Amino acid sequence: MAKKDKKTLPPSGAGLVRYFEEETKGPKLTPEQVVAMSIILAVFCLLLRFSG
């Protein structure tokens, strides 16, 4: 009988990547802070648009 080559794939975690393990440098912002800054920027842009 001929031998069958068993090819195995390396464990990949089913395509899931664990991003929380990597620390990045930079400011840590909460979602509330991002929303607040976006609103402030939008208001600032509107003020500049209609101030002339």
PyMOL CGO cylinders between C-alpha atoms (Angstrom):
from pymol import cmd
from pymol.cgo import CYLINDER

trace = [
    CYLINDER, 0.00, 0.00, 0.00, 1.16, 3.51, -0.73, 0.3, 1, 1, 1, 1, 1, 1,
    CYLINDER, 1.16, 3.51, -0.73, 1.73, 5.90, 2.14, 0.3, 1, 1, 1, 1, 1, 1,
    CYLINDER, 1.73, 5.90, 2.14, -0.46, 8.96, 2.31, 0.3, 1, 1, 1, 1, 1, 1,
    CYLINDER, -0.46, 8.96, 2.31, 1.28, 12.18, 3.25, 0.3, 1, 1, 1, 1, 1, 1,
    CYLINDER, 1.28, 12.18, 3.25, -0.56, 13.82, 6.06, 0.3, 1, 1, 1, 1, 1, 1,
    CYLINDER, -0.56, 13.82, 6.06, -0.27, 17.55, 5.72, 0.3, 1, 1, 1, 1, 1, 1,
    CYLINDER, -0.27, 17.55, 5.72, -1.24, 19.51, 8.77, 0.3, 1, 1, 1, 1, 1, 1,
    CYLINDER, -1.24, 19.51, 8.77, -1.77, 23.20, 9.01, 0.3, 1, 1, 1, 1, 1, 1,
    CYLINDER, -1.77, 23.20, 9.01, -0.29, 25.21, 11.86, 0.3, 1, 1, 1, 1, 1, 1,
    CYLINDER, -0.29, 25.21, 11.86, -2.78, 26.25, 14.53, 0.3, 1, 1, 1, 1, 1, 1,
    CYLINDER, -2.78, 26.25, 14.53, -4.16, 29.60, 13.52, 0.3, 1, 1, 1, 1, 1, 1,
    CYLINDER, -4.16, 29.60, 13.52, -6.81, 30.38, 16.10, 0.3, 1, 1, 1, 1, 1, 1,
    CYLINDER, -6.81, 30.38, 16.10, -9.57, 30.14, 13.50, 0.3, 1, 1, 1, 1, 1, 1,
    CYLINDER, -9.57, 30.14, 13.50, -8.53, 33.45, 11.95, 0.3, 1, 1, 1, 1, 1, 1,
    CYLINDER, -8.53, 33.45, 11.95, -8.92, 35.44, 15.15, 0.3, 1, 1, 1, 1, 1, 1,
    CYLINDER, -8.92, 35.44, 15.15, -6.24, 37.95, 16.01, 0.3, 1, 1, 1, 1, 1, 1,
    CYLINDER, -6.24, 37.95, 16.01, -5.65, 39.03, 19.58, 0.3, 1, 1, 1, 1, 1, 1,
    CYLINDER, -5.65, 39.03, 19.58, -5.09, 42.77, 19.30, 0.3, 1, 1, 1, 1, 1, 1,
    CYLINDER, -5.09, 42.77, 19.30, -5.46, 43.45, 23.02, 0.3, 1, 1, 1, 1, 1, 1,
    CYLINDER, -5.46, 43.45, 23.02, -2.08, 41.86, 23.67, 0.3, 1, 1, 1, 1, 1, 1,
    CYLINDER, -2.08, 41.86, 23.67, -0.23, 44.56, 21.77, 0.3, 1, 1, 1, 1, 1, 1,
    CYLINDER, -0.23, 44.56, 21.77, 0.31, 47.88, 23.49, 0.3, 1, 1, 1, 1, 1, 1,
    CYLINDER, 0.31, 47.88, 23.49, 0.56, 50.94, 21.31, 0.3, 1, 1, 1, 1, 1, 1,
    CYLINDER, 0.56, 50.94, 21.31, 2.04, 54.26, 22.26, 0.3, 1, 1, 1, 1, 1, 1,
    CYLINDER, 2.04, 54.26, 22.26, -0.13, 57.33, 22.24, 0.3, 1, 1, 1, 1, 1, 1,
    CYLINDER, -0.13, 57.33, 22.24, -2.99, 58.85, 24.17, 0.3, 1, 1, 1, 1, 1, 1,
    CYLINDER, -2.99, 58.85, 24.17, -5.62, 56.54, 25.58, 0.3, 1, 1, 1, 1, 1, 1,
    CYLINDER, -5.62, 56.54, 25.58, -9.06, 57.92, 24.73, 0.3, 1, 1, 1, 1, 1, 1,
    CYLINDER, -9.06, 57.92, 24.73, -12.44, 56.68, 25.78, 0.3, 1, 1, 1, 1, 1, 1,
    CYLINDER, -12.44, 56.68, 25.78, -15.26, 56.50, 23.23, 0.3, 1, 1, 1, 1, 1, 1,
    CYLINDER, -15.26, 56.50, 23.23, -16.99, 59.38, 25.03, 0.3, 1, 1, 1, 1, 1, 1,
    CYLINDER, -16.99, 59.38, 25.03, -13.94, 61.60, 24.56, 0.3, 1, 1, 1, 1, 1, 1,
    CYLINDER, -13.94, 61.60, 24.56, -13.80, 60.81, 20.84, 0.3, 1, 1, 1, 1, 1, 1,
    CYLINDER, -13.80, 60.81, 20.84, -17.50, 61.66, 20.41, 0.3, 1, 1, 1, 1, 1, 1,
    CYLINDER, -17.50, 61.66, 20.41, -17.10, 64.89, 22.39, 0.3, 1, 1, 1, 1, 1, 1,
    CYLINDER, -17.10, 64.89, 22.39, -14.09, 65.99, 20.33, 0.3, 1, 1, 1, 1, 1, 1,
    CYLINDER, -14.09, 65.99, 20.33, -15.98, 65.22, 17.11, 0.3, 1, 1, 1, 1, 1, 1,
    CYLINDER, -15.98, 65.22, 17.11, -18.92, 67.34, 18.20, 0.3, 1, 1, 1, 1, 1, 1,
    CYLINDER, -18.92, 67.34, 18.20, -16.63, 70.21, 19.23, 0.3, 1, 1, 1, 1, 1, 1,
    CYLINDER, -16.63, 70.21, 19.23, -14.84, 70.04, 15.88, 0.3, 1, 1, 1, 1, 1, 1,
    CYLINDER, -14.84, 70.04, 15.88, -18.16, 70.05, 13.99, 0.3, 1, 1, 1, 1, 1, 1,
    CYLINDER, -18.16, 70.05, 13.99, -19.40, 73.10, 15.93, 0.3, 1, 1, 1, 1, 1, 1,
    CYLINDER, -19.40, 73.10, 15.93, -16.08, 74.88, 15.34, 0.3, 1, 1, 1, 1, 1, 1,
    CYLINDER, -16.08, 74.88, 15.34, -16.32, 74.19, 11.59, 0.3, 1, 1, 1, 1, 1, 1,
    CYLINDER, -16.32, 74.19, 11.59, -19.90, 75.47, 11.49, 0.3, 1, 1, 1, 1, 1, 1,
    CYLINDER, -19.90, 75.47, 11.49, -18.88, 78.64, 13.34, 0.3, 1, 1, 1, 1, 1, 1,
    CYLINDER, -18.88, 78.64, 13.34, -16.08, 79.26, 10.85, 0.3, 1, 1, 1, 1, 1, 1,
    CYLINDER, -16.08, 79.26, 10.85, -18.40, 78.57, 7.91, 0.3, 1, 1, 1, 1, 1, 1,
    CYLINDER, -18.40, 78.57, 7.91, -21.08, 81.07, 8.95, 0.3, 1, 1, 1, 1, 1, 1,
    CYLINDER, -21.08, 81.07, 8.95, -18.87, 83.73, 10.58, 0.3, 1, 1, 1, 1, 1, 1,
    CYLINDER, -18.87, 83.73, 10.58, -17.94, 85.50, 7.37, 0.3, 1, 1, 1, 1, 1, 1,
]
cmd.load_cgo(trace, "trace")
